[in-house]
Amino acid sequence: MDTQIKSKERVAAHGEVFTAPREVNAMLDLVKPETERIDSRFLEPACGDGNFLIEILRRKLSVCRDRVKARQYTQLQYEHDAIWAVSSIYGIELLADNVASCRQRLLDFFTEQYKTLFKSKCKDECIEAARYILSKNIIHGDALTYKRVDNPGSWIHVCEWSFIGGGKVSRRDYEFSFLIGQYSSDNLFADAPVETYPPVHFLKINPSAYGEQQL
């Protein structure tokens, strides 16, 4: 977004001020190699509508795009690493409209990049995998209390998506308070998971793969 505030009321109530693109890029350039590593994880604990996260995704997908153009990647390899890139991006946000906007903004950008490269060859299941991951990784919650806002009283859980070869992805869910709180370690996902799921192919990442209802 071009403006840094939506309204004075939101600033007063929530301290909501969006970071401008110039500042976003200047800060990300401080860790530029990590922003271009497909598997490097980023967590924004007050992500707004995604100014930081969309730029991180842009940089990661640019790497994938360039490999396609250099004929280093097939379509399937691009899809694999593009989904991997999406899975590495996490955000927590207090306000519901920002959560919805962030998810849609990231998905729209992912879809646009994918369709620009492969046009009619694009696979619906690849886009749906990205949609589902974003529904899990962009969380409606309060990073200060470690609690969800959309399910009051529930702790925030964070999904670890591990790409284990053969196109398979394993998912393990962790309690956010243990990842960053007083019991945290240097390894973000070092603690015991609260839930572990069987591996699935990356193009089969969807609600039914995890026993959930379709979005």
Buried (B, 14 or more C-beta within 10 A) or exposed (E): BEEBEBEEEBEEEEEBEBBBEEEBBEEBEEEEEBBBBBBBBBBBBBBBBBBBBBBBBBBBBBBBBEBBEEEEBEBEEBBBBBBBBBBBBBBBBBBEEBBBBBBBBBBEBBBEBBEEBBEEEBBEBBBBBBBBBBBBBBBBBBBEEBBBBEEEEEBBBBBBBBBEEEBBBBBBBBBBBBBBEEEBEEEBBEBEBEEEBEBBBBBBBBBEBBEEEEE
